[in-house]
Amino acid sequence: MSYIAFVRDNPRWLAGGFLLTFFSTFGMTSFVALSAGDIRRDYGLSHGEFGTIYMFATLASALSLPYLGQIVDRRSVRNVALFIVPMLALASASMALSQHLALLFVTIYLLRLFGQGMMVHAAYTATARWFSAQRGRALSTVILGHNAGDGILPMAFVLISAAVGWRNSWLLSAAVLAFVAVPAIAVLVARDRKPRPSDPAARRVDARDWTRAEVVRDPIFYVLLLGVMAPGLIVTTLFFHQVYLVELRGWSLEVFASSYLVTALVNAAFTLVVGQLIDRFSGLSLLPFVLLPLGLACLLLGLVDAQWSAFGFMALLGVSNGLSTMLFGAVWPEVYGLKHLGSIRALIVAAGVLASAIGPGLTGFLIDGGVSYPGQILAMGFYCFAVSFILLLASRRVRARSHVEAAPVAA
């Protein structure tokens, strides 16, 4: 089946997942951090102080995810969407209206929990269940929502903020979520997709269905988490301190914001390519390569002062995002099966959010302490290369274990 025919035959489920990832942008660090300078000014916070608030709010959301994320196994996608999207709208409105540090903390907690956390978790888990034989194609289409959101919403927010102020821009974001996202997503995912006779046979068999208790006792799980946590730690940190980087390098914030379009376009193209590769080879086969582009992106951004390096960084980041979001959406059924995927993915998403919580606060304190920010970025790049080698060993171990589990039992 061609990709066009695949999309034509499954429009509502692909569009529903696409919109979940698209509107999750409102809770992503890359979007929230566009207001970082205004927030620090209005609340009288330093880089480290705001980073600490962001870190602990995000950490709280990571700790909440393993519990809240289980509802994806127990409730329909429509009911989950009707809960999480309005909550993200409420958080956006709170960002516009907040005047107190305590409310700012709660606001960031809700943005992170329901934006980066539950919206993405629901989209990926539902898509993995709806599409088995063509999981790569389906996830690559749904993940395009991230690319579209990154390419459209940050630049739109910057332009609107210049006209009406940052608080009114957040109020407009809340209105878009409440009056556009909620009804559209609810209609599209009103019923679950069922397997069809026309679906192609799966190229591979997913792993046996591990329980969450078994997963947390599996050493390989924690090795794989090193790869999962790296993009959250590094990308969140870089985007959170993007205003500081722009000021440090003497760049234009508007030009830097426009570079998001580069990563969105490259990400979109590479996501579709990776989707085809996953369906052909498997996610485990591609896993060792997932962090290499991110490592190169960090080296470029850390070493080159010219503003064109932002566009080069964004291009490499687009390649990295295309790999990481696809693989970490598709590889888990190959390792742990589908039955308890919602509960297991909640742990995985929580780990990613935890990593994104640590980065901004730690880096903020290092900046306040006079540690070179470009030097920190270079260290992140070397981390990516080291973890890539570890993932190579882990993928070989998982394949070997799967062959043993699949072997027939002697009579």
N, C-alpha and C positions, 0 to 999 in steps of 0.2 A: 504494500500500500504506500503510495506517495505521501509526502508530508502534507501537501495541499488537501488530498483526500482525507487524511487523518483529521486535520483541523475541521474540514467540512462536516465530517461525521460526528464530531464531538464538541460542537461549539459552546454549549452552555457550561459544561464542566471546566473546559479549558479557560473560558472567559471568567468564570467565577474564581478560579484559582489565580488567574492573572490579576484581577482586581484586588484580591486579598493581598497579594505581594505589592501591587502598585500603591495602595493606600497605606501599607505598613511603613512607607517612607516617612510619614509624619512622626513616627517614633524612633527613627534611626538617628544615630549620632551625627551623621553627615548633615541632616536637616536641623536637628536641635542646635548644633554648634554654630549655625549661622546667626543665632541670637546670642552667642556667648559673650561678645563684647558688650552688647546692650544689657545683658543680665548682670555682668560683673559691675558695670557702671551704676545701674539702678539699685543694686543691693550692696554696693561697696565691697566687692570681693576681689581677692587676688586670684591669679591663675591656680595656685595650689588650693585655696579655699573653695573655689567653685569646683575644681577637679575633685576635691574630697566629697562634696555634696553629691556630685554626679556619680562618683564611685560607689558610695554607700547606698544611694537610691537604686542604682543599677544592680548592686549586689543583693539588695532586698528583693528585687524583681527576679533575679536568678534563683534565689532560695524559694520563691513562691511558685516558680514554673513547674517543678516536679509534681506538685500537688494539683495545681489548677490545670496543668496540661493533660491530665488523665481524662478530662471530660471529652476529649476528642475520641476516646475509645468507647464512651458511654452515651453520647448524645449525637444527634444528627448534625451534619455540617451546617445546615441552615440554622438550627437552634444555637449552635456555638457562635456562628457569625452574628446572630441577632443579639448576642451578649457582648462579644469582644469589640465589634466596630463602634457601637454607641459608647462604650467605655473609653475608647481612644478619642472619640469626639469630646467627651467630658474632660479628658486630660488636656486636650488642646485649648478648650475654653478656659480651663483653670490656669494655663500658662499665660493667657491674655489678662486674666483678672487678678492673679496673685500679687500680693504686696508684702508678704511675710516669708521669711526663710523656711519656716516649717511647712507652709503651703507649697513653696517651691520644691522642697524635698518630695512631698507627696505627688506633686505634679510630674516630676521627672520619673518617679517610681511607676506611675500609671502609664506614662508614655512608653517607657522601656518594656514594661510587662505586657502591655496590649499591642504595642507597635512591633518592635523587633521580636518580641517573644511570641505571643499567642497568634497574631495574624499570620506570621510566617509558619509557625508550627502547624496550624490548622490547614494552611494551603498545601504544604509539602506532604503531610500525613494523608490527607484526603486524596491527593493526586497519586501517591504511591499505591493506595488501595484501589482506586478506580481503574488504574492502568497497570497491568502486570507485564504483558508481552512487549508493550511499547512505553515502558516507564520512562526511558531516556527522552523520547520525543515529547511526552506529556510534560515532564518536569522542565525541559528546556523551554517549552511554550509558557508555562506558568511563571518561570523565573524571569521571562522577559518583562514582567510587571515591575520587578526591581529596576531593570534597565530603564524602562520608560519613566518610572518615578524619579530615578536619579537624574535623568536627562531633562525633565520638565520642571519638577517641583522646586528644587533649590534655586534655580535661576528665577523662576516666577516669584518665589518668596522674596528674594533680594530686591527685585524690581518693585513689587507691591509694598515692601517695607519702606523703600525710599519715598513712596508716594503717600502712604497712610500711617506709617509707623509700625514697629515690630509687634506691638501688642494687638493692634487691629488686624495684622496679618495672621496672627494665631487664631483670632476670633473667626476670621474668614475660613481658615483651615477647619475649624470645628463645624462650621456650617456646611462645608463641602462633604465632610464625613457623614454628618447627620442626614442631609437631604439628598445626597447623590449616592454615596457609597452604600449606606444601609439598604435602601430599597433595591438597588441594582444587584448587589451580591445575594440578598435574600431570594430574589426571583430566580437567579441563575442556578443556585445550589439547592433549590427547593426539593429536589429528589436526587438520590444517589445514582450513580452510573452502575449498571449491571453488566457482567461479561456478555459478549455477543458471539454468535456462531461465526461471524465474519472476522473476529479478532484473530490475528496470527498466533500460531503456537509460540510459547515462550522459548527463547533461545537457551535459557538457563533455568535451573530450579533454585528458588530462594532457599535460604538455610532453614533448618528446622526452627520451630517457633520457641525461642527462648523466653522465659519469664524475666521480669525486671530484676527479681532477686538473683537469678542465675547470672544476668549480665553484670551486675555490680560485683560479682565474685570472679569475673573473668579478667585476668591481667591484660589481655589484648585490648579490652575496652578502654583502659586508661592510656595505653600506648596510642590508640587511634584518636583519643581526645587531645593529644598533643597537636595533632594536625587540625582538629576542629577548632581549638582555642586560638591558634595562631592568627587566622584572619580577623577574628573578633578583637583580639588584643591589639594587633598592629593597625588595622584599618580604622578602628574606633579611635585609637590614640591620635593618629595622624589627622583625622577629620575634626576631632574635638579641639585640637590646638591649631586648626587651619588659620584662624585669624592671627595668632601669634607668629606662625610661620610666614604669613604674608607680610606682616609688619617687620619681621626680622630680615627678610630678603628684600624689602622695599618694593614688593609687587603690588599690583592692583587687585583688590578683592573681587571686583566685577569680572576681571579677566580670569582670575582663578576660578570663580563660580562657573564661568562659561566652559571651563575645561571638563566639567562634569559631563557635558555632552559627549566628549571623546570617549570616556570610560563607558558611557551608556551604549554608544554605537558599537564599540569593540566588544563589549560584554554581550550584547545581543547577538552579534554575528558568531562569536566564539561559543556561546551557549548552545546555539543550534547545531554547531559542528560537534560539540562534546556529546550532545544528546544522541546523535547518530552513532558516535564511537562507543558510548555506553551500551546501546542496544546490540552493537556488533561484538564488542570484546568483554564487557563487564566493567563495573566501577572499580573493582579491586585491581584490575590490570592498570588503570590509569592513576591510581591513588598516589604512587611515589612521585608523580610529577606536579601535584597540585600546588605546592608552595614555591616552586622555582620561579615563576614569573613575579610573585610578590617579593621574593628576595631581591631580584634584579631591580624592581621598582624602588625598593628602599635604598639600594646602592645609588641609583640615579638621583633620587631626591636628596640624599644626604651629601652627595659630592658636588653637585652642579648648582650654582647660584642663579643662573639665568632663568627668566620666567618660562622659557620654552620647556624647561625640565618638568614643569607642572603638567604639561600636555603629554610628555613622554611617560611620566609617572602614571598619569591617568590611563594611557593606552595599555601599559603593562598591567595596571590594576584591573582593567577590563578583562584581560586574558585570565588573570588570577581569579577574579570573581566568577567568570564563566566556568572555570574548572571547579572551584571550591563549592559554589552553591549547587552545581549539578551533582558532583560526586558525593557530597555529604547529604544530598537528598536521596541519592540512588543506592549508595553502598550499604546502608544499614539493613535493608531487607536481605541482601546477599550474605550478611554476617549473622543476623539475628532473627530473620523471618518477619512475618506480617501480623500475626495475631495480636501481639502486645506492642505493636509499633508505636502507638500513641504514647504509652507510658514510657517506653524506652527513649523515644525522640524527645520527650519532655526533659529527661535527664541531659540529653545531648545539647538541646537548645539552652538549657540552664548553664551548662559548662561554657558555651559560647558567650552567653550574656555575662557570666562571671568574669571571663577573660576581658570582656569589654568594660567591665566595672573597674578592674585593677589598673588598666593602662592609663586612663586620663588622670586619676589621682596621683599615681606614682610619678608619672612624667611631669605633672604640674609641680610637685614638690622638688623634683630634680631641677626643673627650670628655675624655680624660686631660689634653689641652692647654688645656681650658677653653672650647672652641668650643661655642656653644649647640647642643644637640641638636635642639630645635624648628626652629632656623634651618637646620640641615642637612636636615631633613625638607622644609622649604619649597623648598630648592634642588632636591631630587629631583622635586618637583612641576613646577617650571618646566622641568626637563630633559624630562619626559614631553611637555609641550606642544611643545617644539622638535622632538623626534624625530617627533611625529605629522605635522608638516608635511613632514619629509624622507621619511617613508613614503608620503605622498600622491604625491610626485614619483616615488618608486621604483616604486610600483604601476602608474603610467601608463607608465613605461618598460618594465616587464616585459610589459604587455599589447601595447604597440606591437611589441616584439621577437617575441612569440609570433605575431602576425599575419604578420610577415615570414617567420618560419620555416615557417608553415603554408601559405604561398602556393605554388600549383603551379608547377613549373619549366616554362618554355616549351620546346616541342619544337625 
